[in-house]
Every structure is written in structure tokens, then in C-alpha cells.
Amino acid sequence: MTDYQNDLRKIERNIAEIGAPSDSHQATRRAYGLYQRAALTGRLDEFAAAEAAIAEAFNQIGPWPDLCLVKANLDMKFHRLAGAKRALEMAPGLAESFSGRVIWADIHLQEGRYMRAKQMCEALVAEDRTWDNLARLAYWEWKFGEVEDAERIYTEAEEEITAKEMRGYAWVQLQKGLLDLRRGRYEEAAAHYRRASDAYSGYWLIDEHLAELYGSQGKYDEAVATYERVLATIARPELQQAFGELYAAMGEKDEAEKWFDKALAGFLEASENGGVHYYHHLVDFFSDVREDGSEAVAWACRDFELRRNFGTEGALAWALYRNGQIAEADAMMDCALGSGVRDGHLFAKAAAIKAAAGHSQESQELSRRAFAMNPHHEGFHVHRS
């Protein structure tokens, strides 16, 4: 039995043992168990089951603090920032608690208050130097600081992980692998992914990262086999889109279109059922997979209304560019670049927009920065929001 299967079995056994909750403690445990299972499997139907259990528990016991915390975490995972804020406000003192401030650090980042987010991350680490708090700070450094600082802090996070938290260790290895992958350092990324797999066997998320690496390296047979294995376990639309883009990179248009059809159907269905986290993916889909500028702009505006940060600004800028609205795209891209973010893919898109707007010198500088960050930035990669 793999480590992933063993953890999943433990979670399912704990859920079964609770049965029908009879008090606030059991109701919260059951809701959290269902959330844990969904977070591990990544299955959208299991997240829906967790959300239903949370709603049922609220009706039964009211705004119990631990239950509100589970609700806030679930809302954050799906980019429902307003819902997360409401959940934190429902229980007196929860927003000011340590766990509440962890979520607020993520909210500040998602809403574009970057320095406030960093300050909160640093304060949380000073108060409790856990691996996940360090990883949160490392992510900030990755996006706005220096990659070397991010690597150092991720390494510090590893040192705080106990033998009982090997999934956490594997997750940190995946982040370090992505740091290398985004710089075109394929062998280093592969080493991190191997360590992740050795530490926590059988986890689909590790395979998904490996599939992207294989595609980036042009190892298409390995990439196809790995994506097929992942999609047999979890058929999420963003993974279907990635598989389609892999086939497109291989020149297999018909096979690519089949997976794009599945991905689009999944995105739209989820979005119609409240899955606002897929707005960002739909922007990417209509900007770069099936170029439809007006559709891309429509979805980008929806996402922008929910959360304004360098990601939504950059996505809206690119959608406007695809729609031929060059002046508007240029202005919006200036907002994204003004955040101070350091991202090779964003720089490459900004270079194209600046060139279209007639700013050739800025375009050349941005192209240089994109290439310096990752000489392979134009190759196969997975869109991660």
C-alpha cells in the first residue's frame, strides 16, 4: 500500500467512526475529515461533500470556531475570499487568533496587499516556526523577492518537518522543484520530484508535476503515460487542459481538441455551480487555447472583481491584448508589473503587449528578463493559479 493510500484509508476510517455527529466536536471532526479527504484526493465531488457537511453542521451547532475555520480554509482554496472573511467573522475572536491570521495573510496576498501579507507571514513565523508558516513566507519571496531566498526558506521549512509529516515534506519538495522548473533547471527539478516521491509514495500530485517536467523536457511518451495515470485517478478540467496542451505541443491536434473539449465542459459546469476558482483558468483557456478575446475578457473581468492582484491584472491585460484592446492591455499590464512580481511568463506576455503598444525598448528589456529567468519559458508548461 502506498503512503497516499494509507493516509486516505486513515481519513476514511476516522470519518466512518464518527458516523452521525451528536455534538459540536463530532460535527466539526466530521466536516474536517471530509475536507481533509477532498484536499488529499483533489476531487471536486468530495469538496462538495465537505461543503455540504459544513453547512449541515452550521445548522446543527451554529458558528463553532473550529467549524468556521474549516469553512474559511475551504473558501480560500476556491478563491472565495468574501466567504472566508465571513467565516472568520462569525466566531468572536477567530480572525485575531493565530489560525485566523494565517488565513488573513493569504487574503492580503490575494487582494494585492503584498507587503501586509509579507509582514503577517514574518510575524506568524516569529510566533510559531512551523514548516507551513515558513513555506508561506517562502512563496512570497518566490513571487516578489529572490528565488535564492525562497529556496533557503523552503529548506528551513524542511528542517521543521517531523517523520509523521512526510506529505508536508513532499509538498515542499514539489515547490522547490517548481522553482527550478520555472528557471529551466530540469535535472534539479527532477531531483526534487524524486525526493517527494520517495518520501510520500503514490501521490497523484507528484505525478502531475512529473508529467509537466517530462513535457517540458520533450519526453512525450513519459509525459503521456504519467498524465493518463493521473487522469485515471482525478479528472479535473485543468489537468485535462494540460494534457490537451501536451498533445498540441506534440503536433497531435485531434487528440488535443478532444481533451480541450473535456476541459472546457468541466470549467463551465464548475463555474455555473459556483466554482469561481475556475474563472482564472477560463481566462487562460480563451486567451491561449481557443483564442476568443471577448470571452477571455469577460472571464478575466469576473475574476478581477473577486480579487485584484498581479495574477488577475496580468490575466486581464493578456485577455485585452487578445481582444485587440492594446492601450487598455498596456495600462493593465503596468499595474501587474507595478506589483513588483518576478515571473518569466508574465514578463514574456508584457513584452508582447509593449511591442504591440509601440514601446519597443521596454519590450526588449522585458524579453531579456523573461529569458534570463527561464530560457525555456516559451516551452510546454502548466497554468497554475
Secondary structure as GFF3:
##gff-version 3
##sequence-region A 1 385
A	DSSP	alpha_helix	3	18	.	.	.	ID=ss1
A	DSSP	alpha_helix	24	41	.	.	.	ID=ss2
A	DSSP	alpha_helix	44	61	.	.	.	ID=ss3
A	DSSP	alpha_helix	65	77	.	.	.	ID=ss4
A	DSSP	alpha_helix	81	90	.	.	.	ID=ss5
A	DSSP	alpha_helix	98	110	.	.	.	ID=ss6
A	DSSP	alpha_helix	114	127	.	.	.	ID=ss7
A	DSSP	alpha_helix	131	144	.	.	.	ID=ss8
A	DSSP	alpha_helix	147	159	.	.	.	ID=ss9
A	DSSP	alpha_helix	166	181	.	.	.	ID=ss10
A	DSSP	alpha_helix	186	199	.	.	.	ID=ss11
A	DSSP	alpha_helix	204	217	.	.	.	ID=ss12
A	DSSP	alpha_helix	220	233	.	.	.	ID=ss13
A	DSSP	alpha_helix	237	249	.	.	.	ID=ss14
A	DSSP	alpha_helix	253	272	.	.	.	ID=ss15
A	DSSP	three_ten_helix	276	278	.	.	.	ID=ss16
A	DSSP	alpha_helix	279	284	.	.	.	ID=ss17
A	DSSP	pi_helix	285	289	.	.	.	ID=ss18
A	DSSP	alpha_helix	293	306	.	.	.	ID=ss19
A	DSSP	alpha_helix	310	322	.	.	.	ID=ss20
A	DSSP	alpha_helix	326	338	.	.	.	ID=ss21
A	DSSP	alpha_helix	344	356	.	.	.	ID=ss22
A	DSSP	alpha_helix	360	373	.	.	.	ID=ss23
###
